[in-house]
Amino acid sequence: MIDSELIQSIEKEFGWLVEERRRQGAKEYGEYKFLDKNTLDMMYEELSDIVNYCTFTYVKLRILEERVDNAIRAYCSDTDVGLNPE
């Protein structure tokens, strides 16, 4: 079971990251520069970036998963650990 304090800590960390990114943007571009921008166009660009990041992360996770599975199989080569080599 996952500790609720850990989840709260991660949520707090993410909230801090969001606020920090907002502050950085305000410092770099101006506190209310977003009023002069088409935020929908900005969001479309960001969404396409997010899709790319998801794809990159999926590939990295699959590679990591295969490496971990291979390491476990190698370590437990004489033990049935229930892993399917597919």
C-alpha positions in Angstrom: 0.0 0.0 0.0 1.2 3.5 -0.8 1.6 5.9 2.1 -0.8 8.8 1.9 2.0 11.1 3.2 4.1 10.2 0.2 1.3 11.0 -2.1 0.7 14.4 -0.4 4.4 15.1 -0.5 4.5 14.4 -4.3 1.4 16.6 -4.9 2.9 19.4 -2.9 6.1 19.0 -4.9 4.2 19.3 -8.2 2.3 22.3 -6.9 5.6 24.0 -6.1 6.9 23.1 -9.6 3.8 24.6 -11.3 4.1 27.9 -9.2 7.9 28.0 -9.9 7.3 27.7 -13.7 4.7 30.5 -13.5 7.1 32.8 -11.6 9.9 32.0 -14.1 7.6 32.9 -17.0 6.5 36.1 -15.3 10.1 37.1 -14.7 11.2 36.3 -18.3 8.1 37.6 -20.2 6.3 39.9 -17.8 3.7 39.2 -15.1 0.7 39.7 -17.4 2.2 39.1 -20.8 -0.2 36.2 -21.3 -3.0 38.7 -21.8 -1.3 39.8 -25.1 -1.0 36.2 -26.3 -3.4 33.7 -27.8 -3.3 31.2 -25.0 -5.1 28.6 -27.1 -2.4 28.6 -29.7 0.2 28.4 -26.9 -1.7 25.4 -25.4 -1.9 23.6 -28.8 1.9 23.9 -29.1 2.3 22.6 -25.5 -0.1 19.7 -26.1 1.9 18.6 -29.1 5.1 18.8 -27.0 3.3 16.7 -24.2 2.4 14.0 -26.7 6.0 13.9 -27.8 7.2 13.7 -24.2 4.7 10.9 -23.6 6.0 8.9 -26.6 9.7 9.4 -25.5 8.8 8.4 -21.9 6.9 5.3 -23.2 10.0 4.2 -25.2 12.3 4.8 -22.2 10.0 2.9 -19.8 9.7 -0.1 -22.1 13.5 -0.2 -22.5 13.9 0.0 -18.7 11.2 -2.7 -18.2 13.1 -5.0 -20.6 16.4 -4.4 -18.8 14.9 -5.0 -15.4 13.2 -8.2 -16.5 16.4 -9.4 -18.1 18.4 -8.6 -15.0 15.9 -10.4 -12.8 15.9 -13.5 -15.1 19.7 -13.5 -15.2 19.9 -13.2 -11.4 17.2 -15.8 -10.8 18.1 -18.1 -13.7 17.8 -21.2 -11.5 14.6 -20.0 -9.7 11.1 -19.9 -11.0 10.1 -16.3 -10.4 7.0 -16.4 -12.5 8.3 -14.0 -15.2 7.1 -14.7 -18.7 10.0 -14.1 -21.2 7.6 -12.7 -23.9 
